Amino acid sequence: MGNLNGAVVFVSGGARGMGASHARAFVAEGAKVVIGDVLEEEGRALAAEVGEAMAFTRLDVTSEESWKNAVAFAEATFGPLQVLINNAGVELSKNIENTGLAEWQRVLNINLNGVFLGIREAIPSMRKSQGDRVIINVSSTAGIMGYAGLSAYTASKFAVRGLTKVAAMELGPEGIRVVSVHPGPIRTPMTAGMGDELTAGQPIARMGEPAEVSALMVFLAGKATFMTGSEWVVDGGALLGPVMPTLPLKD
């Protein structure tokens, strides 16, 4: 505990689900956390519950002005940013043929443009901070392999993976690290109603819990000081493929 004592952390999409879990985890480590979200009622309730170490600001990740205002709010409340978690995202379950252009653009606008704007607007604030600084972009296992029926989501998460690497190259000389995290099936409001059908073939055959991803976030922000541009998978082994029956060995 206290590894991130006093660090100023910003979490987009922090009102519920994984974002809320990450925000709580950083507060437990002694950080000051600002959560940004369009879910104002839930965000304000979470900040009020946690107390003075957390603050809420409304954030539409697709808006340049909203990002500028959110970063300014964080600085005015706690000081310059040291950690940014680009967590906000949406999903669309449709095959390519039935995906409308507006639907496609909405997913990419939130999942990709929102990450780009978050990185861009956080940079000037992070330059004012001292010591190790890190941007953690939430991609997905869908940023590493394809999923039928998730074309827009998969495209956006692959793009976040690539954007992370470019940002790591550009910002590394300034002492700002950038990494991507790739959760598999995690129990959140986005995955409500899903379960066994997603995880039956995994080596760890269950849904992950948000806290299991949050533990990685804390490690990446506090301990992984020589790591940048890297991909961190939290998926119960889903990317390994289904577990096959053990075949009898022959002499």
Beta strands, then each sheet from edge to edge (+ up, - down):
strand 1: 8-12
strand 2: 32-37
strand 3: 54-58
strand 4: 83-86
strand 5: 133-138
strand 6: 176-183
strand 7: 231-234
sheet 1: 3+ 2+ 1+ 4+ 5+ 6+ 7+
end
